[in-house]
Amino acid sequence: MANARALDKRRKSIRNIRKITRTMELIATARYKKAMDRAHAVTAYTDRLSQIVSSLSAAGTEVDHPLLQPRDNPKAVRVLVLSSNRGLCGGYNAGILRAAAPRIRELADSIGNVTVDVSGKRGINGLKFRGIQTAETYLQFEDQPAYDEVEKIASGFLDQYITGQFDRLEVVYTKFISTSRQEATIETLLPFGSLDEGESVSADATVDSQNANQYEFLPTAESILEEVVPTSFKAKLFKCFLDAAVSEQVARMIAMKGATESAGEMISQLSMTYNRARQSQITGEIMEIIGGVEALKG
């Protein structure tokens, strides 16, 4: 039978760990709610941009914008991988690395010139362990990415793409679908293609498209679209960062909840073992006392 004192010491240690994991679960839940509110706001913004594009397209607008031109034979590709700075978030970073590493190797074999940028310490270390070199690294993004910081990165991508330094931009991130479902996703952001492609179009957008010929654009529809295209790209990249932040907090919340529950189960098992050991110890002490009394009588 195990020593009762050692069992009690181990039980206290696990109780302390359970307090920590429970606290981390509560913190992740609070951060998730804040990040989710920001993601919803940006989603509404990007949807509205798509509605504007639908109206401009319905008006017969044709704009020769470099971000919209497809490049059939890319000679250089840039990949941005969004991971976390911290661990204890289940399989969040492992899923990102499982999606990013094969894709980077595939692009390296088919195109050759691949530049990899990474956000987050876990992604940097994970790709380095897999022998993949990184160019730019970002460590400033946590649960609330700042738009100003993302805009700087997006502006750099736009300048490099327009000047021909690369022909395609792919972003590897965890897309938030629901609290119970997040998927590691590879999305091509440049060339931009159709701005409303893949976006949900509301009933208001359909009405706007049907009545687009009733609108007058000042100064011109072309000049408006010239502003909308880069803005939409920045908004979509920002949404990728927000989705990654929300998914990270959900993964950490679930992981810490599981750890808290496992700690509770271990405490219950240790308590049963401790009670048996203590009972055996008390019984042994009683038997020793009885034996001593019998010896004195004799």
C-alpha positions in Angstrom: 0.0 0.0 0.0 1.3 3.4 -0.9 2.4 5.8 1.8 -0.5 8.0 2.9 1.7 11.1 3.4 3.1 10.8 -0.1 -0.4 10.4 -1.6 -1.6 13.5 0.3 1.3 15.5 -0.9 0.6 14.4 -4.5 -3.1 15.2 -4.1 -2.3 18.8 -2.9 0.1 19.3 -5.9 -2.6 18.2 -8.4 -5.1 20.5 -6.6 -2.8 23.4 -7.2 -2.4 22.5 -10.9 -6.2 22.3 -11.2 -6.5 25.9 -9.8 -4.0 27.1 -12.5 -5.7 25.3 -15.4 -9.1 26.5 -14.2 -7.9 30.1 -14.1 -6.4 29.8 -17.5 -9.7 28.4 -18.8 -11.6 31.4 -17.4 -9.0 33.8 -18.9 -9.2 32.1 -22.3 -13.0 32.3 -22.2 -13.0 36.1 -21.5 -10.4 36.7 -24.3 -12.4 34.5 -26.7 -15.5 36.6 -26.2 -13.6 39.9 -26.8 -11.9 38.4 -29.9 -15.2 37.1 -31.2 -16.9 40.5 -30.9 -14.1 42.0 -33.0 -14.3 39.2 -35.6 -18.0 39.8 -36.0 -17.5 43.5 -36.5 -14.8 42.9 -39.2 -17.0 40.3 -40.9 -19.8 42.9 -41.2 -17.3 45.3 -42.7 -16.0 42.9 -45.3 -19.5 41.9 -46.2 -20.4 45.5 -46.8 -17.4 45.9 -49.0 -18.5 42.9 -51.1 -21.9 44.6 -51.5 -20.3 47.7 -52.8 -18.3 45.7 -55.3 -21.5 43.9 -56.4 -23.1 47.2 -57.0 -20.1 48.5 -59.0 -20.0 45.3 -61.0 -23.7 45.5 -61.8 -23.2 49.1 -63.1 -21.0 47.7 -65.8 -17.7 48.9 -64.3 -14.5 47.5 -65.7 -11.3 48.4 -64.0 -7.8 47.2 -64.9 -6.4 46.9 -61.4 -3.1 45.0 -60.9 -4.5 43.2 -57.8 -7.3 41.7 -59.9 -5.2 40.4 -62.8 -4.6 36.7 -62.6 -1.0 35.4 -63.0 -1.2 32.0 -64.6 2.5 31.1 -64.3 3.7 32.4 -61.0 7.5 32.6 -60.6 7.6 33.5 -56.9 5.2 32.8 -54.1 5.0 34.2 -50.6 3.4 32.2 -47.7 2.2 33.8 -44.5 1.8 31.3 -41.6 -0.3 32.5 -38.6 0.4 30.6 -35.3 0.5 31.5 -31.6 3.2 32.8 -29.3 2.2 30.6 -26.5 1.3 26.9 -26.0 -1.2 25.1 -23.9 -3.8 25.4 -26.6 -4.2 21.7 -27.6 -3.6 20.9 -31.2 -3.9 24.4 -32.5 -0.3 24.9 -33.6 0.1 21.3 -34.7 -2.8 21.7 -37.1 -1.3 24.8 -38.6 2.1 23.2 -39.1 0.6 20.0 -40.6 -1.1 22.2 -43.2 1.8 24.7 -43.8 4.8 22.4 -44.1 3.5 20.1 -46.9 2.1 23.1 -48.8 5.4 25.0 -48.6 7.3 21.9 -49.8 4.8 21.5 -52.7 5.3 25.1 -53.8 9.0 24.7 -53.5 9.0 21.7 -55.8 6.6 23.2 -58.4 7.7 26.8 -58.4 11.0 26.9 -56.6 11.0 30.5 -55.3 9.0 30.4 -52.0 9.3 33.0 -49.2 7.8 32.1 -45.9 6.7 34.6 -43.3 5.6 33.5 -39.8 3.6 35.1 -37.0 4.0 33.4 -33.6 6.9 31.7 -31.8 5.4 28.3 -32.1 5.2 28.5 -35.8 8.7 29.9 -36.1 10.2 27.1 -34.0 8.0 24.4 -35.6 9.1 25.3 -39.2 12.7 25.6 -38.1 12.5 22.1 -36.6 11.2 20.9 -40.0 14.0 22.5 -41.9 12.0 25.4 -43.4 13.7 28.8 -43.5 11.6 31.9 -42.7 12.1 35.4 -43.9 9.9 37.8 -41.8 8.8 36.9 -38.4 6.2 38.6 -36.2 5.8 38.3 -32.5 3.5 41.2 -31.6 0.2 39.6 -32.3 -1.8 38.1 -29.3 -5.5 37.7 -28.7 -6.3 41.2 -30.0 -4.4 41.9 -33.2 -4.2 45.6 -33.9 -5.4 46.7 -37.4 -2.5 49.2 -37.7 0.0 46.5 -37.3 -1.7 44.2 -39.8 -2.1 47.2 -42.2 1.7 47.7 -42.3 2.2 44.0 -43.3 -0.6 44.3 -45.9 0.8 47.4 -47.4 4.2 45.7 -47.7 2.6 42.8 -49.5 0.7 45.1 -51.9 3.9 47.0 -52.8 5.9 43.8 -53.4 3.1 42.2 -55.4 2.6 45.3 -57.6 6.3 45.6 -58.3 6.5 41.9 -59.2 8.5 40.6 -56.3 6.1 37.7 -56.0 3.1 36.5 -58.0 0.9 34.8 -55.3 0.3 35.3 -51.6 -1.1 32.4 -49.6 -2.1 32.6 -45.9 -2.1 29.5 -43.7 -4.3 30.1 -40.6 -7.0 28.5 -38.5 -10.5 29.5 -39.8 -13.1 29.9 -37.1 -16.4 28.2 -38.1 -18.0 27.6 -34.7 -17.0 27.0 -31.1 -16.7 23.3 -31.7 -15.1 23.5 -35.2 -12.0 25.3 -36.4 -10.1 24.3 -39.5 -6.5 24.9 -40.6 -7.0 26.7 -43.9 -4.8 27.7 -46.8 -6.3 30.8 -48.6 -4.9 32.7 -51.6 -5.3 36.4 -51.1 -3.3 37.6 -54.0 -4.2 37.9 -56.8 -7.4 39.1 -55.3 -9.8 37.9 -58.0 -13.5 38.6 -57.4 -13.9 40.6 -54.2 -17.3 39.0 -53.5 -16.1 35.4 -54.3 -16.7 33.1 -51.4 -18.6 35.7 -49.4 -22.2 35.5 -48.3 -24.3 37.9 -50.2 -27.3 39.3 -48.3 -30.7 40.2 -49.6 -29.7 43.9 -49.4 -26.7 43.2 -51.6 -29.0 41.5 -54.2 -31.3 44.5 -54.2 -28.4 46.9 -54.6 -27.1 44.9 -57.5 -30.5 44.9 -59.2 -30.9 48.6 -58.7 -27.2 49.6 -59.4 -28.2 51.4 -62.6 -30.1 53.9 -60.4 -26.9 55.0 -58.6 -24.6 57.9 -59.5 -21.0 57.4 -58.5 -18.9 60.4 -57.7 -16.3 61.0 -58.9 -16.5 57.7 -60.8 -17.2 54.1 -60.2 -13.7 53.3 -61.4 -12.0 55.6 -58.9 -14.2 54.1 -56.1 -13.2 50.6 -57.0 -9.5 51.7 -57.1 -9.9 52.5 -53.4 -12.0 49.5 -52.5 -9.7 46.8 -53.9 -6.6 47.5 -51.6 -8.9 48.3 -48.6 -10.7 44.9 -49.1 -7.4 43.1 -49.2 -6.3 44.7 -46.0 -9.7 43.9 -44.4 -9.5 40.2 -45.5 -5.9 39.8 -44.1 -7.0 41.4 -40.9 -9.9 39.0 -40.7 -7.4 36.1 -41.1 -5.5 37.4 -38.1 -8.8 37.7 -36.1 -9.9 34.2 -37.0 -6.6 32.9 -35.9 -6.8 34.7 -32.6 -10.4 33.5 -31.9 -9.5 29.9 -32.8 -6.4 30.0 -30.5 -8.5 31.1 -27.5 -11.1 28.5 -28.2 -8.4 25.8 -28.4 -6.9 27.0 -25.2 -10.2 27.2 -23.5 -11.1 23.6 -24.5 -7.6 22.3 -23.6 -7.6 23.9 -20.1 -11.2 22.7 -19.5 -10.0 19.1 -20.3 -7.0 19.5 -18.1 -9.1 20.8 -15.2 -11.5 17.8 -15.6 -8.6 15.3 -15.8 -7.1 16.8 -12.6 -10.4 16.4 -10.8 -10.6 12.8 -11.8 -7.0 12.2 -10.6 -7.8 13.9 -7.3 -10.8 11.6 -6.8 -8.7 8.5 -7.5 -5.9 9.7 -5.2 -8.4 10.5 -2.5 -9.8 6.9 -2.6 -6.3 5.5 -2.5 -5.3 7.8 0.3 -8.3 6.9 2.4 -7.5 3.2 2.0 -3.9 3.8 2.9 -4.9 5.9 5.9 -7.4 3.2 7.0 -4.7 0.5 6.7 -2.3 2.7 8.6 -4.8 3.3 11.4 -5.7 -0.4 11.6 -2.0 -1.3 11.9 -1.6 1.2 14.7 -4.6 -0.2 16.6 -3.3 -3.7 16.2 0.1 -2.5 17.6 -1.7 -1.0 20.6 -3.8 -4.1 21.2 -0.6 -6.2 21.0 1.1 -4.0 23.5 -1.8 -4.2 25.9 -1.8 -8.0 25.6 1.9 -8.1 26.3 1.5 -6.0 29.5 -1.3 -8.4 30.7 1.0 -11.4 30.1 
